[in-house]
Amino acid sequence: MAADDRGARQREWVDTWRAAVRASGSAVALVELPETGILELSAAAAALLGPTTADGIGLDYLAVVERPEEAQHNVWRVTMGVVDAIHARRQFRRPDGSTMDLPTCGRAIRSGDGGDLGLWVAGAAATKDPSPGPDQILAENGGGARADGAGRSPPRVTLDGRWRVERIDTHGDEVLGYHPVDLVGTSLIALVHPDDLAVLLLAFARVTTGLKVTGRLRLCHRDGTWHSVAVVVSSLDGDGPLFFSLALTDVETSPALNGSRAGQLEHHLRRIALELQAAGVVLGPIEDDGFGVTATMSGLSARQQEVLSRLLRGERVPRIAKAMYLSQSTVRNHLSVIFRKAGVHSQEALLAQLRRRALVDPSTRE
């Protein structure tokens, strides 16, 4: 893809995030990485921090937070892919000299066509990510959405680069009442309750780091009411900024999000198991990698597995990008996910870890 096309896609990507932040009823801001300038903020965020919405755009995040050195270090950690999110209580300085103590969540938005962004959420909305228990809204989900009683998969909505409905399964009217054709071209931002937009943004941000996320949102039903819907958010594989897909299920029929204690316990145990699985590295046979092992890391996509396999064969980012028809920045984003799963911060540390594992674990030898 030409550089001009990639630039246009990146600008569209940023503009769409900005529009969603503006529409949010929660305190949300979009921040540049690694720079810390505020690109956009909601009216609720402006009310908390003090400036008007217009004056807040371009404001340096470090200029309003107490202990800016600590905040700068956390920004660096997110930028470098050491972590994808920071959760903390922080004090903010307002223009009138007062301070405000708030729970905050800062989460990376990874992009393949340009610089990454940071999503900043403060107040009650920030406590919804990540989910520490089964009755919180967001949770990691390693599987797909479950079929309904008739054996059909939940309606799946595919979005374009502007988060408009591009395609929807034919039985989607059973959830929101719309005929699928009537929803095509509709902005998802307009369908989501303003107070739930922060949840959607947190889910989308998490998906850009290679996760699949379940959540619960209020969406506008055809009859004008807000309908609580369980969603499974995933990304469509490809180069450049991600395109998102959502599977929709009535909350009452969603085993992961219903109100029964049995359903909550099952969901909670599954989430813990997934987190434990994602923390491990499993080794098995592979050919021509120089180690006599294959490093298969749970939680990685097929594309990330291929990047890892090529890395072990001695290929570097430019060659991997050319062979896989990806941009180099996309390959680096995949590597960031791989490093995080392995608990390392560099390619050299990853290779050294795999060498050690191959030597100490005879089961990984051919």
TARALIN-V564001 format. One record per backbone hydrogen bond with DSSP energy under -1.0 kcal/mol. CO is the residue of the C=O (numbers start at 0). NH is the residue of the N-H. Records with the same first field share a line. If there is no record, write none. Layout:
BEGIN
CO = NH, NH
END
This chain:
BEGIN
1 = 5
2 = 6
3 = 7
4 = 8
5 = 9
6 = 10
7 = 11
8 = 12
9 = 13
10 = 14
11 = 15
12 = 16
13 = 17
14 = 18
15 = 19
16 = 20
17 = 21
18 = 22
25 = 27
26 = 121
27 = 41
28 = 119
29 = 38, 39
30 = 117
35 = 60
36 = 31
37 = 57
39 = 29
41 = 45
42 = 46
43 = 47
44 = 48
45 = 49
51 = 55
52 = 56
55 = 58
58 = 37
59 = 62
60 = 63
63 = 92
66 = 70
67 = 71
68 = 72
69 = 73
70 = 74
71 = 75
72 = 76
73 = 77
74 = 78
75 = 79
76 = 81, 82
77 = 80
83 = 107
85 = 105
87 = 103
89 = 101
90 = 65
91 = 99
93 = 96
97 = 93
99 = 91
101 = 89
102 = 122
103 = 87
104 = 120
105 = 85
106 = 118
108 = 116
115 = 32
116 = 108
117 = 30
118 = 106
119 = 28
120 = 104
122 = 125
123 = 126
124 = 127
125 = 128
132 = 135
138 = 213
147 = 150
151 = 147
154 = 247
155 = 168
156 = 245
157 = 165, 166
159 = 162
162 = 187
163 = 159
164 = 184
166 = 157
168 = 171
170 = 173
171 = 174, 175
172 = 176
175 = 221
178 = 181
182 = 185
185 = 164
187 = 191
190 = 219
192 = 195
193 = 24
195 = 199
196 = 200
197 = 201
198 = 202
199 = 203
200 = 204
201 = 205
202 = 206
203 = 207
205 = 208, 210
206 = 209
211 = 140
212 = 232
213 = 138
214 = 230
216 = 228
217 = 192
218 = 226
220 = 223
224 = 220
226 = 218
227 = 250
228 = 216
229 = 248
230 = 214
231 = 246
232 = 212
233 = 244
242 = 235
243 = 158
244 = 233
245 = 156
246 = 231
248 = 229
249 = 252
250 = 253
259 = 263
260 = 264
261 = 265
262 = 266
263 = 267
264 = 268
265 = 269
266 = 270
267 = 271
268 = 272
269 = 273
270 = 274
271 = 275
272 = 276
273 = 277
274 = 278
276 = 279
281 = 295
283 = 293
293 = 283
295 = 281
296 = 299
300 = 304
301 = 305
302 = 306
303 = 307
304 = 308
305 = 309
306 = 310
307 = 311
308 = 312
309 = 314
310 = 313
315 = 319
316 = 320
317 = 321
318 = 322
319 = 323
320 = 325
326 = 330
327 = 331
328 = 332
329 = 333
330 = 334
331 = 335
332 = 336
333 = 337
334 = 338
335 = 339
336 = 340
337 = 341
338 = 343
345 = 349
346 = 350
347 = 351
348 = 352
349 = 353
350 = 354
351 = 355
352 = 356
353 = 357
354 = 358
355 = 359
356 = 360
360 = 363
361 = 364
END
